[in-house]
Amino acid sequence: MITIKTFAFNLLQENTYVISDDTKECVIIDCGAYYEDERKAIINYISSEGLKPIHLLATHGHWDHNLGIDTIYLEYGLQVEAAKEDEFIITDIPRNFLSIIGAPLRREYPAVGRFFDENETIHFGHHALQVLKTPGHSPGSVVFYCAEEHTAFTGDTLFRMSVGRTDFEGGSYTDLMDSLTNVLAKLPADTTIFPGHGPQSTISDELRYNPYMQ
């Protein structure tokens, strides 16, 4: 059984997840901690639970999902792991922040630790996350799927009753629809989705009520 801790961070209320099991190994997904109290909150949680972070993962390269990767690197020595297709985004977080927010981001970010292999599985403790390619919101968007726990971390590909924007650089509505139809819609109906923003849902509810998955 996994424990999932959710934080809503930064100006866009982005969902950051810390996933752990009884081994105390944990994975951090989409660390968007921006404000100092947010950065302290995730470190304090990991410390209070006695967790050992072994992976820092990104569902995609956009700045709101990666504002805190410098903190994780400085605290635990972990560099973010992401898809190669999003390299042009995740390697220039300050520029992308400035283009959307209109304010400078005076932080130095570590290099990407590595890029996902084809059909990769990420292991932690007694569990595993399959890396599912779901381009559309960005060219390198992925979903992390834990088959044993019927759980998927969908980033900005799929929200509760909605989907991510496709008008950012490298986005594609056609690719997004293909990802929904050929990847997410084929997950078991009882899969719980944990999106990049907003509340969780299930694949069955999204297939029934989400207009983009009809």
HELIX and SHEET records of a PDB file:
HELIX    1   1 GLU A   36  SER A   48  1                                  13    
HELIX    2   2 TRP A   63  HIS A   65  5                                   3    
HELIX    3   3 ILE A   69  TYR A   76  1                                   8    
HELIX    4   4 LYS A   84  ASP A   86  5                                   3    
HELIX    5   5 GLU A   87  ILE A   90  1                                   4    
HELIX    6   6 ILE A   93  ILE A  101  1                                   9    
HELIX    7   7 TYR A  173  ASN A  182  1                                  10    
HELIX    8   8 LEU A  184  LYS A  186  5                                   3    
HELIX    9   9 ILE A  203  TYR A  209  1                                   7    
HELIX   10  10 PRO A  211  MET A  213  5                                   3    
SHEET    1   A 4 THR A   3  PHE A   9  0                                        
SHEET    2   A 4 GLU A  14  SER A  20 -1                                        
SHEET    3   A 4 GLU A  25  ILE A  29 -1                                        
SHEET    4   A 4 LYS A  52  LEU A  57  1                                        
SHEET    1   B 2 GLU A  81  ALA A  82  0                                        
SHEET    2   B 2 ARG A 114  PHE A 115  1                                        
SHEET    1   C 6 THR A 121  PHE A 124  0                                        
SHEET    2   C 6 HIS A 127  LYS A 133 -1                                        
SHEET    3   C 6 VAL A 142  CYS A 146 -1                                        
SHEET    4   C 6 THR A 151  GLY A 155 -1                                        
SHEET    5   C 6 THR A 192  PRO A 195  1                                        
SHEET    6   C 6 SER A 201  THR A 202 -1                                        
SHEET    1   D 2 LEU A 158  PHE A 159  0                                        
SHEET    2   D 2 SER A 162  VAL A 163 -1                                        
END                                                                             
